[in-house]
Amino acid sequence: MSRYDNRSGDPSSYRPRTDSSLGTTGFEPPRSKKEYDSSSAPVVSPPKKIDLLDGLTHFEKNFYAESPSVASMTDEEIEAYRLKRQITVEGKDVPKPVREFRDIGFPEYVMQEVMKAGFVEPTPIQAQGWPMALKGRDLIGIAETGSGKTLAYLLPAIVHVNAQPILAPGDGPIVLVLAPTRELAVQIQQEATKFGSSSKIKSTCIYGGVPKGPQVRDLQKGVEIVIATPGRLIDMMESHHTNLRRVTYLVLDEADRMLDMGFEPQMKKIVSQIRPDRQTLYWSATWPKEVEILARQFLYNPYKVVIGSSDLKANHAIHQHVEIVSENQKYKKLVDLMEDIMDGSRILVFMDTKKGCDQITRQLRMDGWPALSIHGDKSQAERDWVLSEFKAGKSPIMTATDVAARGLDVKDVKYVINYDFPGSLEDYVHRIGRTGRAGAKGTAYTFFTAANARFAKELIVILEEAGQKVNPELAKMGRGVPPPPTGHGGFRNRGRGLGGGRSWN
Ligand code: AMP
């Protein structure tokens, strides 16, 4: 029995989408506008019911044939492999994991791209997620960005598309990927382009903050894969630039993040417009109650695969340092820290607010630091430019709000600095997870104030789990002792990586 059972419940209890509560067509009936209103989320008008039932044709979704070498794996071998790669599974008839690329049976045109990318073996989420996805069943994947999860759903999506009738004029996409941010959507599309081009699969990215014209043109030309943020997609659907009648493979990427961002009404509205017998792949880095509740509404008899522990856990390749500071010490501490660590490597600095982000960035630039900032109020063109400058190393310091915390796959971020502590431990883990990627080591520095005391206990659990020393002042805060008025126990005292020089106290 899986150790996550008590957390997630029995996946077989997930409600079939043809449940009577969904009405005769299997679609959720239109709801009152009030139900879609939420103080934190933009107002969304109720979905217009689309009656697809008459036009529903059968479609193929099971493409999996177990290879002889996978079939011959014994239960002990399967268990040992899952244990070694920290894979936990739930669900009925879970397929065996696939240890090598050649055993998954992807078509030659997909394998060529995988080989070209130089990958040696499937990542854990791919080893277990590919056979699950290829079997055509719904899937809950609990895995971080950086785990190879994009290809875990994209390569089966490519196989799926190639088995469907070609698009007719006016058809919408066959695969829809919903993502929380423009940055993640763009990144997913880059992978879709790279791995889909050999079979001439077209994809486009639909996100807000940029002119609609080029996106409308892509949609009108016909694209098999659409990667979209929820708001702009609804806009495109309502203005009849696309429709979801052909969608048979739906991916919700970073569902937890989409919920955090208040997209639940939009997600429900979009999903209600897709045929109920679609295949749905639901991805999340975390598994809080709200994420599970939404999964129950969208999925039918899913597999669940968890990579690593479903407890919140930081990447062990990251050195984590926490310094207790007061609010007004932060800027000086930041500059001192950067003087110590700055060697041209990429440094990502997180702030709470867009205003704070702008202010600190301006100050840093006035003080001669090569910093640029990225947050939700910047135009898309500016965000793209800042990101490319950062990626290219031309501007090695990037300040950001949480918009950049998840999903970004920037190679070689050496340091993450939490100038402001985030609003949740999940965000903490995701922010620092921007470093220490793809086997590299990384370092995270976090300024922690008395106002953050409520997070002390959980932060200590994360630090201890990752084998990090806990700053004694933080330990005291975890026991409910308030910090001294000026911060003690600075990074220097941790004796890691900062060399001699200025004192931190
Ligand atoms: P993701 O979790 O999708 O953001 O993936 C993180 C990075 O891992 C991306 O740059 C992928 O191209 C890369 N990646 C995906 N699959 C593999 C694999 N099997 N081996 C090595 N790298 C991979």
Residues whose N, C-alpha, C, O or C-beta is under 5 A from the ligand:
A	BS01	AMP	F119 V120 E121 P122 T123 E144 T145 G146 S147 G148 K149 T150 L151 D409
